[in-house]
């Protein structure tokens, strides 16, 4: 059985940025979903509004985690981070948690991009070496 070429193997590799950002969004979905009962019981937000905001952001995070093949999903991820921090005006602890998740999101996003750039440069150098040798 023939081995797959290096180019076809590269095309099936997973993006480190996508994986890390999807993990952050998945964890953030849990936290945002759990803000719903906090908004209802502690912040006296009407239950329909609390469900729409808390569970809505939770579902958006889960959907975005699956859509991260598109650059637009990363932009939407930044918007979710801002919304999570803004939720602190209703539940003050969300200022802290939202900021933590925004920092995690930014770290995953920028570190993932750096890994992708370095991987592409290493593959280009390897391909150049293979063509000359």
N, C-alpha and C positions, 0 to 999 in steps of 0.2 A: 504494500500500500504506500502510495507516495505521500510525502510530508507536505503540508500546506505551505505555500510560499509565505515569506515574511510580510509581504504587503497584505495578503488576505488575513493573516493572523492579527495584524495591527488594526484592521478595520472592525474586528469583532471585540477588541479590548474595551473594557468599560472605562468611562471617563471618571477620573478621581474627583473632579469638581462636582459632577452630577451625583455621584454616590454620597459624598460628604454633605452636600446641600440637601439632598433628599432625606438623609438621616436627621439633619437639624430640623427640617420642616415636619417630619413625622413626630419627633419629640415635642416640638412646639405645638403641634395639633393637640396633643394630650393636655398640655398646660392650658391652652386656650379653651378647650372643651370644659376643663374643670373650673374655668372662671365663671361659667354659667350659674352654678348654684351659689357661688360667692356673690355674684351680682344680685341674685334674687334675695338671699338671706341677709347679707351684710350691708349691701349698698342700696337696698330697697328699690331696685330697678324692677319695673313691671316684668313679669315672667316672659311675656311674648318678646319684648325688646331684648331681654337677657339671652333668650334662646336664639333669637335672630343674630345677635352680635357674637356671642360666645361659640355657638355651634356653627354659625356661618363661617367664622374665621377658621374654626377647626376643619371644616370640610374644604375650604379654600386651600389650606395648607396641604391636605392630603391630595387634592387634585393637582396642585402645583408640583408636588413631589413626583408625580407621574408624568408631568409635562416638561420636565427639565431638559428635554432634548432640544427645546427651542430657547433661543436667547430671550424672547419675550417673557418666558416663565421666570427667568432670573430677575428681570426688571420687576415683575409682579411680586417676586419674593422680597425684594427691597421694600415694596409698598406694604406688604404684610408686616415687615419688621417695624415700620413706622406706625402702623395701626396697633400693633401689640404694645408699643410704648405709649401711644395715645390712650390706650385703655386704662392707663394709670390715672387718668382724670376721674375714672369711675371707681376703680379698685387700685388704691395707691401702691400696693405691692407690685403691680404690673409695670410701674416705672423701673423697678429693679429687674424683674424677670424679663421684661421686654428688652431692656438694655443688654442683659446677659445674652439673650438669644440673638440680638442684632450683632453683638460682637462675635458670637459663634458663627453666625451666617456669613459675616464679612470675612472672618478667618477662613472658613471653608471655601468661600468663593475665590478669594485672592490666592490662597495656597493651592487650590485646585487648578487655577489658571497657570500658576507658576510651574506646577508639575507637568501640565499638558505642554507648555512651551518647551521645557527642558527635555521632555520625552521626544517631542517632535525634532528638536535639534540633535538629540542622540541618534534617532533613527536616520536623519538626513546624513549625519556623519558616517554612520554604519553603511548606508547605501552608497555613499561616495567612495568609501574604502573598498566595498565589494566590486564596484565598477572598475576601479583602477587596478585592483589586485586580481 
